[in-house]
Amino acid sequence: MCATTAVICEFNPIHPGHRHLLHIAKAGGDAVLCLMSGHFTERAEPALYDKYIRAKAAILCGADLAVELPYPWSASGAEDFARGGCAIAGALGADSLTFGSESGDLSLLTRAADFRGSADFADRMRRMETGRRSGGSASLYEAVLAQEGIVLGGGNDRLGVEYIRAGREAGIGEFRPVRRMTGVPSSSEIRRVFRERGADEATELAAEEARTLFREAVSCPAERYDELLFAHARLYLAGEPGSDLLRYAAKAARISADAAGFIARLPTKKYTAARMRRELLFSLLGTGAAGETPAFTVLLAANERGREILAKARRTERIPVLVKPADTAPLDERAKRQYALNNRADELWAYLTGQEAGAFMKAGPFVADQTEAGPLR
């Protein structure tokens, strides 16, 4: 069988730049395995479309297999996000990891990864944090790297550094940064257009192969999520002990008249809006930091080549790949606990989109060129 390259992704939503990445990933003949965030993303926001729709879009745009990066890894910071994705990729037999990058410079990213994992880096971070008066962890991170003459191109480069570190631990032997396409809207820009100008204009910015799919899909209203976080902070956190970040959020909620005002108050000089939302989401769903690595994944979509990857991975039995709820029966207690947390995130997304409880317990993967997913079960 051919080699497999993994792509850790959100595709929220998938756009021409993502399609370009998938095509580059398979240009040498490799099969493409996508480790895709479920219903909540690294910025601790609900995905615009559900995980099965986004996975189907990935297959239409060139991926061969899409499995879930479950919650809470999907909604965690860069280190845990990368560690969760790489752990699943390694367990499913990925030979390499392909990822978007501002610089596209493997030597730069490898040098940064080596320094990032050193005791010297950790010591400099501690000393600089002790002496600083303002600035978040990202600016501190960049300042310490700059002391070694390492200047990254942006957020994708920083995530690439974590991919290299986590990928090595997962046994992945090759890393392939792909310079990001310029001149195409990012996923965040598409989501902004969706909020401000509506679904029709936003959908026209997505990858062409996925537009019909997105036009017919249920979307998650960001405003309803903001209202829920506001209510949680104001009604629940106000009377409960918690971290400094949660206490700050509770105070911000008490002095805010509405969700928009509350969300605007969340970022601080030290903590980004994403970090604050993450604390609130984890509190809402009763989740701690990711800590361990995923003990399961969920099949979201596959074509014939993807089913070959899956069949090979299942022979090694390094990680369970679930298709339906009944597949959880033989899981160990750690995997069952993780699955329950992921299911809570699914239930929250279903609530936000006005669907009945258990909606995603009844959903199943998209399998290209096959009317039923029977053989995958």
N, C-alpha and C positions, 0 to 999 in steps of 0.2 A: 504493500500500500504506500501511497505517496506521503511525504512529510506533511505535518499540520502546523500552521501558524495561528496563534491566538490573538484576538483583538479584544481588549477590555473596553467596554463602551457603555454609553447611555442611549444614544440615538434618539434624542429628546427635543425635536424629532430628527429623523435622518435627512441629510441634505446633500447636495452635490459633492461637497468636500468629503463627507463620509463615504460616499460611493466611490470616489477617487481612491481613498485609503483602502477599501476592500479590493478594488481592482489591482492596486499595486501589491497588496498582500498575496494575491493568488497569481501574479504575473509569472512567477517561476514554476507554476504547476502545483503549488501547495494547496491543500484543502484549508479552508478558513473557518475557524471555530470562534464564535463570538461569545464572550462572557458579558452578558448585558444586565444592567441594573433592572431590578423589578419595578415596583410602583413608586419608590422614593429614590431620589438621586443624591449625588454627593453634596449638593448645596442644601440638602435636607428639604427639598421641595417635592411635591407630587409630580410625577411624570405627566406630560400633557395627554398622552394616550396610554392605554393599558399595555402591559408587558407582552401579551400575545400579538397584539396589532403591531407593535414596534419590532418584534422579532420577525414577523412575517415580512415587514418592510425590508428588514436586513437581508432575508433570503432573496427577495425580489431584486435587491441591489447588488447581489454577488456573494453573500455569505453562504456557507454550506450547512452550518449547524449553529443554533443559538440556544444557549442554556442560561439560567438565571444566576446572577450575582445577588444572593438574597439579602434582605434586610437583617441586621443593621449595617453590614459592610457596604451596601449600596449607598447608604446615607452618611457614611463616615468620612472623616478627613482623608487626605491623600495617602497617608501611610497605611491605614487600615483598609481603605478602598483597594489599594494596589495589592496588599497582602492577601485579601480575600479573593480577588480575581486571579492572581497568580497561583494561589493554592489550588483552585479548581482547575485552572488551565494545565498545571503540572499533573494533577491527578488524572486528567482526561488524555494525557499523552502528548501535549503540545511540544513540539521541537523548538519553536521560536515564538517570539512575541513581536507583533507589529503595532506601532502606535504613532499617533500624530505628534508633531513637534514643531515649535517655532523655528528652531535652529536646524533641525535635521542632522545634527553633528553628533555621531555616536561617540567619538573620542572625548568630546566635551562632557557629554552626559555620563560616560563611564568614569571619567575623572571625578566628576561631582559625586557620583554614587560611592566611589571609593572613599572620598573624604567625608561624605555624609555619614558613613558607617564607622568612622574612627573615633577613638577616645578623645583625640585632639578637638574634633568638631564639637562633641558634647561639652567638653570643658569650656571652649570659647563661647558656646551658647549660654552656659550658666553664668559666666563672668559678664558677658554683655547684657544679659537680662537683668542681672543685679544692678548694673549701673544705669540702665535706661529709665527714662521718665515717661516715654510715650512710644507708640508704634506697636503694631501687631507682630505676631509670630512670623508671618511671611516676610516682613521687612527685616526682621532680625536674622532670619535664615539667609536672606540675600546678602545682608551685610557681612555675615561670617564667611560665606562662600567668596565674596569679593576680596576678602583678606588673602585668599589663595589665588586671586586672579581669575576666578571662575564667575562668569556673568551669563546667566541663563536668559533665554528669550522670552519667557512668560510662564503662564500656568501649566501649559502642556509640557514644557521642558521640565518643570518641577515635578510633575506627575511622572514623567519619563524616568527621572532619577529614582523615584520610588519603585517603578516597575522593574528597573534593573536590579535593585537591591532585593526586592521580594521574589523576582523571577529566579535569581540565583539560588535562593533558599528552597524554591519549589522544584529545582532541577532543570529549569529551562536554560538551554545552552546558547541561544542566539537572540540578539535584540536588534530590531530594525526600525529606527526612527524614520518617519516619512514627513518631509516638510509640508506644512499645512498649505492648502490652496488659498490664494488671496483672491479678493474680488467676489467672493460668495458670502452670503449672510451666514453667520454662525447660528447654532441652535438657540442661544440666548436671544439673538436678534429676532429670530423667527417667533419665539415665544412673546417677545415684546410687541411685535406686529400683531400677533394673535390677540393680545390683551387690548391694544389700542385701536386697531383697525378691523379686527374680525378674522374669522376662520378662513374666509375665501382668499383674502390677500396673503395670509400666512401660508396657506397650503401651496400657493403658487411658488413659494420660495423653497419648498421641500424638494427632495429628489423626485424626478419625474415619475419613476416607477412606483412611488408610494402615494402619489397625490390622490388617486381614486380611493385608495384604502383609507386615507386620513379624512377625506370628505365624508365618508360614511360612518366614521368612528365616533364614539362617545369621547368627549374631552373633559378634562378636569378643570374646574374653575379655580384659579389661584385665590380669588377673593374669598371663597368659602373656607379655604384652608387658613387664610389669614384670620378670619373671624373665629375659627376654632382655636387657634393658638392664642388669640387675644382673650377669649373666654377662659381658657385653661389657666393662663397666667393670672387673670384677674380674680377668678372665683376659686381656683384650687390652690395655686402656688402661694397666694396671699396668706393662707393660714397654715402652710406646711414648711418645715425646715428643708433646706436644700443647699445646693452649691451657691457660691457667690454670684455666678451667672444667672441662676434661676431667681435668686433674691432680687437681683437687678431687674430682671424681666418682670417680676411681680410688681416692683415699684413703678416701672414704666407703664404697666397696664393700669395701675390705680390712678395715674395722672393723665391718662389718655381717654378721650371721649369716644373714640372709635378705633376699629382695627387698623385703618390706614395710618392714623397718628401713632399707634403703638408700634407698628412695623417700622415706621420712620425713626422711632427713638431707639430701636434695638442695637444698631451698631455703636461701638464705642471706639475710643482711640486704640484700645488694645485688641478688641474682638470684632471680627467681621460680622455682617448680617448672617452669613451662612453658619458661622460658629454658634451664634445665638439661636438661630432656628433649629440647629441640630440638638442643642441642649433642651429646647422646648419639645421637639418631636420625641426625643428619647424619654423625656419625662412623661409625655402624654401616653406613650405606648408601653411604659414601664420597662425600658431597656437601658442597660448599662453600656459602657464602651464595648466595642466588638471583641477585643482581647484575643480570643482563640481564633482558629481558622474554621471555615465552613465545613460541616460534616455531611452535607448533601447539596445537590443542585436540582433544578427543575427543568425538564425539557420544554422549550418554548416553540421551536420551529426547526425543521430540517428538510434537506432535499436528499436525493439518493446517496450522494457522496457523504453528506452529513450522517446518514444512518450507518454508513460504513465506519466512520469515526466512533460513533456511539457503540456499535457492536464490538469494536476492538477494545474500547475503554471498559465495557462491561465484563470482558473476559479477565481483566486485571483486578476488578472489584476494589479499586482504590477509593472510589467515592460513589455513593448511590445516586443514580439519576432518576428522579421521580417523574411519572407521567400523570398519575391520578392519586387521589388521597389514600386509596387502599395500599399504595406502595409504601406508605409510612409504617405499616405493621411490623416489619422486621428491623426497623431502625433501632439503634441503641438509644439510651436515655439522652445523651448529649444531642444527637441528631434530632430526636423528637422535640426536645426543648427549643432548639433552633428553629425547627419547622413551625412550632407554635408561634414564635415571635414573627416569623415571616408572614404567617397567616394573619396575624393582627394587622400588619401593614397592608395586606391585601384588603382586609375588611375596612380599614380606614379609607382606602382609595375608593372602594365600592360605596361607602357612606357619602363621601364627598361628591360622587357622581350620581347619587340618587338611585343606586342599585340595591337590590335586596341582599340581605346577609347571606354569605355562602356563595355569592355569584361566581367567584373564581375557583371554588371547589368543584364547580361543574364545568369549568372551561377546560380546553385541551389544546395540545400543540397543533400548529399548522405543519402539515407534511406535504411537501410539493410532490406532484405527480402521483398522489395516492389519496383515495377517497376516505380511507379510515386509517387511524393510527394503531390498529390492532397489533401488527407485528412488533411495534415498539414497546408494547406492554409486556 
